[in-house]
Amino acid sequence: FFFLLPGSCFPMSTLVSVITGNSNSGLGAVRELLTSYRTVKVRACFRTEEMAAAVRKEFGSDANFEAVVGVTADSVAQLAPALAGAQYAVLVTPNDHQRGIDRDAELTCNMIQAAVAAGVQHVVLVGSWTAGAVDQVTQIGSRFAGPEQLLEQLGQEGKLGWTVLRSGVFTTNLPHLLGRGIQAGHVRFPNLYVPWVDPTDMGTVAAAILGGSASPQQLRDQHHARKYSISGPGFVSVQDAVRKIAAALGKEIAYTPNTFQDMASSFPPMLQELFSYVQNTGVPCSDITWRISGKHTTFDAWLESNVAAFQ
């Protein structure tokens, strides 16, 4: 089922559909499009009314905002109302912990095919750096590599313009990785050196690409068939992250580096594979976020806004 929520009917000019509008990256795109690019209409898409509630409360009175509830990516046909009439789309790779990751690539490809069927001109896909290392990070990378290959094929066939945002390691993982140690006052975790990225920066870049281009031709010339590595602006070690979190909380937190071999029983195989790669090879660091959007969230700025996640 699909239905439009209040504030959703407007004569459309350039319409950007965001699937899903409640994900960190998707919400970042919705918020940035509506605050910085007022010539663009935004359709935020959600699976449930509950997921839509907070976003509708924030933007429901905005004439440039529309919401569609009942969106699932189980088939191309089910996505049609979410993309009908849209010129552009932001597609966020699904992430459902209850369902698991086995169907993520399939669902993402459904979104891409639905965009083609609806006549969307250009999509920005929120993906991951692991697509470029799928031979070494196979379990997580496989979520993202197939959709990238589909985009390349459709672009070569002239059916779709596309941009991929390859996200780095999210700051929002830190409360899950370090939370118990933070609460206990002693963190034991490998001292990874990572350019932690605020996931809302993914949305900021997507908005700048789709809302900031002066014309479809400029969008194509500057961003079609590009894969951008979206990271934080600089590297922060786990040791430094713990120090910063401790200072923000106003408490003493000890830190002892260990190895992922020491923690093997604490992580499923796919995360062991991921973190071993991060530790041994590293992840990309880029200033493309700043170059495209003029904004780039530092670790300190993210922590200031999210310190409650560690309390």
C-alpha positions as CSV (number, residue, x, y, z in Angstrom):
1,F,0.0,0.0,0.0
2,F,1.1,3.6,-0.6
3,F,-0.4,6.8,0.5
4,L,0.7,10.5,0.5
5,L,0.9,12.3,3.7
6,P,-0.2,15.9,4.4
7,G,1.8,18.6,2.6
8,S,2.4,16.2,-0.2
9,C,0.6,17.6,-3.2
10,F,2.4,20.2,-5.3
11,P,2.9,21.0,-8.9
12,M,6.2,19.3,-9.5
13,S,9.2,21.0,-11.1
14,T,12.4,19.1,-10.3
15,L,11.4,16.3,-8.0
16,V,14.0,14.2,-6.1
17,S,12.8,10.9,-4.5
18,V,14.7,9.7,-1.5
19,I,14.5,6.0,-0.6
20,T,14.5,5.7,2.4
21,G,13.9,9.1,4.0
22,N,14.5,7.9,7.6
23,S,18.0,6.4,7.1
24,N,20.9,8.6,8.3
25,S,22.0,9.3,4.8
26,G,18.5,9.6,3.4
27,L,17.4,12.0,6.1
28,G,20.6,14.0,5.6
29,A,19.7,14.3,1.9
30,V,16.1,15.3,2.6
31,R,17.1,17.9,5.2
32,E,19.9,19.4,3.0
33,L,17.7,19.5,-0.1
34,L,14.9,21.3,1.7
35,T,17.1,23.8,3.5
36,S,19.8,24.6,0.9
37,Y,18.2,23.9,-2.5
38,R,14.7,25.5,-2.5
39,T,14.1,25.1,-6.2
40,V,13.9,21.3,-5.7
41,K,10.8,19.3,-4.5
42,V,11.6,16.4,-2.3
43,R,9.7,13.1,-1.9
44,A,10.8,11.1,1.1
45,C,9.8,7.5,1.1
46,F,9.3,5.2,4.1
47,R,8.2,1.6,4.8
48,T,5.9,2.5,7.7
49,E,4.0,5.4,9.2
50,E,6.1,5.1,12.3
51,M,9.3,5.6,10.3
52,A,7.8,8.6,8.6
53,A,6.5,10.4,11.7
54,A,9.6,12.3,12.8
55,V,10.5,13.5,9.3
56,R,6.9,14.5,8.6
57,K,6.8,16.4,11.9
58,E,9.9,18.3,10.9
59,F,9.0,19.1,7.3
60,G,5.3,18.3,6.9
61,S,4.4,22.0,6.6
62,D,7.0,22.7,3.9
63,A,5.3,23.0,0.4
64,N,8.4,21.4,-1.1
65,F,8.0,18.3,0.9
66,E,6.0,15.1,0.2
67,A,6.1,11.8,1.9
68,V,5.1,8.3,0.6
69,V,4.5,5.5,3.1
70,G,4.4,1.8,2.3
71,V,7.5,1.6,0.2
72,T,9.3,-1.7,0.0
73,A,12.0,-2.8,-2.5
74,D,10.8,-6.4,-2.7
75,S,9.9,-5.9,-6.3
76,V,10.3,-3.3,-9.0
77,A,6.5,-2.9,-9.3
78,Q,6.1,-2.1,-5.5
79,L,8.5,0.9,-5.9
80,A,6.6,2.5,-8.8
81,P,4.6,5.1,-6.7
82,A,7.8,6.1,-4.9
83,L,9.5,7.1,-8.1
84,A,6.7,8.2,-10.4
85,G,7.3,11.6,-11.8
86,A,10.7,12.0,-10.2
87,Q,13.6,13.3,-12.3
88,Y,16.2,12.4,-9.7
89,A,16.5,9.9,-6.9
90,V,18.7,9.2,-3.9
91,L,18.8,5.4,-3.3
92,V,20.2,4.2,0.1
93,T,21.3,0.6,0.2
94,P,18.9,-1.2,2.6
95,N,20.1,-2.0,6.1
96,D,17.7,-4.2,8.1
97,H,19.4,-6.0,11.0
98,Q,16.4,-8.3,11.5
99,R,16.4,-9.4,7.9
100,G,20.1,-9.7,7.5
101,I,22.2,-8.8,4.5
102,D,21.6,-11.6,2.1
103,R,19.0,-9.7,-0.1
104,D,20.5,-6.3,0.1
105,A,22.1,-6.3,-3.3
106,E,18.8,-7.7,-4.8
107,L,16.7,-5.0,-3.2
108,T,19.1,-2.3,-4.3
109,C,19.0,-3.5,-7.8
110,N,15.2,-3.4,-7.6
111,M,15.4,0.2,-6.7
112,I,17.7,0.9,-9.6
113,Q,15.5,-0.9,-12.1
114,A,12.4,0.8,-10.7
115,A,14.1,4.2,-11.3
116,V,14.7,3.2,-15.0
117,A,11.1,2.1,-15.3
118,A,9.9,5.4,-13.9
119,G,12.0,7.5,-16.3
120,V,14.3,8.8,-13.6
121,Q,17.2,10.7,-15.2
122,H,19.9,10.4,-12.6
123,V,20.3,8.4,-9.4
124,V,22.8,8.9,-6.5
125,L,23.4,5.5,-4.9
126,V,24.6,5.4,-1.3
127,G,27.0,2.5,-1.2
128,S,30.3,1.6,0.4
129,W,34.0,1.6,-0.1
130,T,33.9,-2.2,0.3
131,A,32.5,-2.5,-3.3
132,G,36.1,-1.6,-4.4
133,A,37.6,-4.3,-2.2
134,V,35.0,-7.1,-2.7
135,D,37.7,-9.7,-3.3
136,Q,39.0,-9.1,0.2
137,V,35.9,-8.0,2.0
138,T,33.5,-10.4,0.4
139,Q,30.6,-10.7,2.7
140,I,29.9,-7.0,3.1
141,G,31.3,-5.9,-0.2
142,S,28.9,-8.2,-2.0
143,R,26.0,-6.0,-0.8
144,F,27.4,-3.2,-2.9
145,A,29.4,-4.5,-5.9
146,G,26.4,-6.0,-7.8
147,P,24.4,-2.7,-7.8
148,E,27.4,-0.8,-9.0
149,Q,27.8,-3.2,-11.9
150,L,24.2,-2.8,-12.8
151,L,24.6,1.0,-12.8
152,E,27.6,0.8,-15.1
153,Q,25.6,-1.4,-17.5
154,L,22.6,0.9,-17.5
155,G,24.8,3.9,-18.0
156,Q,26.6,2.3,-21.0
157,E,23.2,1.6,-22.5
158,G,22.1,5.2,-22.1
159,K,19.2,4.3,-19.8
160,L,20.3,6.1,-16.6
161,G,22.7,8.7,-15.3
162,W,24.3,7.7,-12.0
163,T,26.7,8.6,-9.2
164,V,27.9,6.3,-6.5
165,L,28.9,7.5,-3.0
166,R,31.2,5.0,-1.5
167,S,30.8,5.6,2.2
168,G,33.7,5.0,4.7
169,V,33.4,3.7,8.2
170,F,30.5,5.5,10.0
171,T,30.9,7.3,13.2
172,T,27.6,5.8,14.2
173,N,29.2,2.4,14.6
174,L,31.3,3.7,17.5
175,P,28.6,3.4,20.2
176,H,28.0,-0.2,19.2
177,L,31.8,-1.0,19.0
178,L,32.9,0.8,22.1
179,G,29.7,1.3,24.1
180,R,30.2,-1.4,26.7
181,G,33.8,-0.3,27.4
182,I,32.8,3.3,27.6
183,Q,30.1,2.4,30.2
184,A,32.5,0.2,32.1
185,G,35.3,2.8,32.1
186,H,37.8,0.6,30.2
187,V,37.8,0.1,26.4
188,R,39.7,-2.8,24.9
189,F,39.7,-2.6,21.2
190,P,42.2,-2.6,18.3
191,N,43.7,0.8,17.7
192,L,42.3,1.3,14.2
193,Y,43.3,4.5,12.4
194,V,40.2,5.5,10.5
195,P,38.7,8.6,8.8
196,W,35.3,8.1,10.5
197,V,32.5,9.6,8.5
198,D,29.2,11.1,9.7
199,P,26.6,9.3,7.6
200,T,24.6,12.5,7.2
201,D,27.5,13.7,5.0
202,M,26.5,11.2,2.5
203,G,23.1,12.9,2.2
204,T,24.8,16.3,2.1
205,V,26.8,15.3,-0.9
206,A,23.8,13.6,-2.6
207,A,21.8,16.8,-2.1
208,A,24.6,19.0,-3.5
209,I,24.9,16.8,-6.6
210,L,21.2,16.7,-7.4
211,G,20.1,20.1,-6.0
212,G,23.3,22.1,-6.8
213,S,23.6,21.3,-10.5
214,A,22.4,24.2,-12.7
215,S,21.0,21.9,-15.4
216,P,20.7,18.2,-16.3
217,Q,23.6,18.6,-18.7
218,Q,25.8,20.1,-15.9
219,L,24.8,17.2,-13.7
220,R,25.8,14.7,-16.3
221,D,29.1,16.4,-17.2
222,Q,30.2,16.7,-13.6
223,H,28.9,13.7,-11.9
224,H,27.7,10.9,-14.3
225,A,29.6,7.6,-13.9
226,R,31.5,8.9,-10.9
227,K,32.3,6.9,-7.8
228,Y,33.2,9.2,-4.9
229,S,34.9,8.0,-1.7
230,I,33.0,9.8,1.2
231,S,35.1,9.8,4.4
232,G,35.7,12.1,7.3
233,P,38.1,15.0,6.8
234,G,40.9,13.3,8.7
235,F,42.0,10.1,10.5
236,V,41.2,9.5,14.2
237,S,42.6,6.5,16.0
238,V,40.4,4.5,18.3
239,Q,42.7,5.6,21.2
240,D,42.1,9.3,20.3
241,A,38.4,8.6,19.9
242,V,38.2,7.1,23.4
243,R,40.0,10.1,24.8
244,K,37.7,12.6,23.0
245,I,34.6,10.6,24.1
246,A,35.9,10.5,27.7
247,A,36.4,14.3,27.7
248,A,32.9,14.9,26.2
249,L,31.4,12.7,29.0
250,G,33.5,14.2,31.7
251,K,34.7,10.8,33.0
252,E,37.9,8.8,33.1
253,I,38.0,6.0,30.5
254,A,41.0,3.7,30.3
255,Y,42.1,2.3,26.9
256,T,44.0,-0.9,26.1
257,P,44.7,-1.9,22.5
258,N,44.2,-5.5,21.6
259,T,43.8,-7.5,18.4
260,F,40.9,-8.9,16.5
261,Q,42.2,-12.3,17.2
262,D,41.7,-11.6,20.9
263,M,38.1,-10.5,20.1
264,A,37.2,-13.2,17.5
265,S,34.4,-14.6,19.6
266,S,32.8,-11.1,19.9
267,F,32.3,-10.6,16.1
268,P,30.6,-12.6,13.4
269,P,32.9,-13.7,10.5
270,M,31.9,-10.8,8.2
271,L,33.0,-8.2,10.7
272,Q,36.2,-10.1,11.5
273,E,36.9,-10.0,7.7
274,L,36.0,-6.3,7.5
275,F,38.0,-5.1,10.5
276,S,41.1,-7.2,9.6
277,Y,41.1,-5.4,6.2
278,V,40.7,-2.0,7.8
279,Q,43.5,-2.8,10.2
280,N,45.9,-4.2,7.6
281,T,45.1,-2.1,4.5
282,G,43.0,0.9,5.6
283,V,40.1,2.7,4.0
284,P,40.1,5.6,1.6
285,C,40.3,9.2,2.9
286,S,39.1,12.0,0.6
287,D,38.1,15.7,0.7
288,I,35.5,15.2,-2.1
289,T,32.7,15.9,0.5
290,W,34.1,19.4,1.0
291,R,34.8,20.0,-2.7
292,I,31.2,19.1,-3.8
293,S,29.2,20.5,-0.9
294,G,31.4,23.0,0.9
295,K,30.7,21.1,4.1
296,H,32.5,18.3,5.9
297,T,31.7,17.1,9.4
298,T,34.7,16.6,11.7
299,F,34.8,13.9,14.3
300,D,34.7,16.5,17.0
301,A,31.6,18.1,15.5
302,W,29.8,14.8,15.2
303,L,30.7,13.9,18.8
304,E,29.4,17.2,20.1
305,S,26.0,16.5,18.6
306,N,25.9,12.8,19.5
307,V,27.6,12.4,22.9
308,A,24.3,11.1,24.3
309,A,24.8,7.9,22.3
310,F,27.6,7.0,24.7
311,Q,25.7,7.8,27.9
